Amino acid sequence: MVLTVTFLSGVAIAAVNPLLGAALYERVPESLQTRVLGISGSVAFLGLPVGALPGGWSVAALGLTPALLVMSVACLVLTVGPLLTGQLRVGRPEPEPAVPSQV
C-alpha cells in the first residue's frame, strides 16, 4: 500500500513540478531568482522530515490504513482549500516587465 501511494504521488507531482518552476521563473525578478528559488527549494524539502514525524505518530496511533486516509484527506483539504476560499481565484495582475540595465 505504501509503495503504491508513493509511486502514484511521484507520478502526480511529476506533472506539477515543471509548472511550478515556470511560474517561479516568470514571476520572480531575475536579480532575485537565485535567492527565491533556493529558499523555496529549502522550504519544500523541509516538509520531508517534518512530515515524517506526524506520519509516524498517526500510524502508531491509528494504524496504517486509517493514517493514510486521514493524511490523504488533510492533504486534499490543504491543497484545494485556497481554491475554494477564493484566495487563488482572483489571481494577481501581471508584473511589470523588468527593464534591462544599461551597461
N, C-alpha and C positions, 0 to 999 in steps of 0.2 A: 504494500500500500504506500509506504513512504517513497519507495523508488518511483512508483507511478506518478505520485503527486509531484515529486521533484522533477521528473522528466517533463511532465506537462507544464509545470511552471517555467522551466527553462525554455521550452518551445514558445510559450506565450510571451515571455519577456524579450525573446529574440526579435520579435516584430516591433516592439516598442522602443528598444534601445536606439536604433538609428533615428527615429523621430525625435526622441529626447535630445540626442546630440545635435541634430539640425536646428532644433528650437534654441538650444543654448548658443550655438554659433551665430544664429540670426539675431537674437535679442541682446546679447552681451557685446558691448563695445570692444573693439579689437585690442585696445590697450589693457583691458581688464580680463581678457579671456583666460589667461593662464591662472590667475588667482581664482576666478569664479569657477572654472572647470575643476581646479584642484580641490577647492572646498566642497563642491557638490559631489565629487567622487569620494572624498573622505567621509562625508555625512552618509552617503549611500552605503558604503562599506561598514560604517558604524552599526548599521542595522543587523549585520550578521551575528556578532557576539551578543549584542543587546537583545535581539530577538530569540536567541537560543535559550536565554535564561527563563523568560515566561513560558516558552515552549516546553522546556524540561519540567517546569513546575506544573503546567497544565496536564502533561502526560502522567506525571506521578499522582496527581490528584484525581483526574477523570478517567484515565486510560487512553489508549492511542486513538481509537476511532472517535470518541466524543471530543477529544482535544483537537483533532484535525478539523472536525466540523465547526467547533467554536472558533478556532483561529481562521478558518476559511470565511465564516460569516463576518468576523471582525475585519478581515482584510477587504472583503467586498464593501462593507459599510464605509470604511475609511477611504476607499478608492472612489466610490460612487457618490459619497456624501457631498463633496463640493459641487458636483454637477446638479444635485437636487436642491441644494440651498441657494443656488443662483450665483455663487461667487465666481464660477468659471463660465457661466452662460453669457454674461455681459461681455467678457473679453476686455482687452486693453487696446488702446489706439496704437497704431503702428509707430515705432520710434522714428525719430528724425534720422536720416542717413548721416553717417559720420563724415565730417569734412576732412579730406586728406590734408595733412600738414604740408606747408610749402617748405621745401628744403633749399 
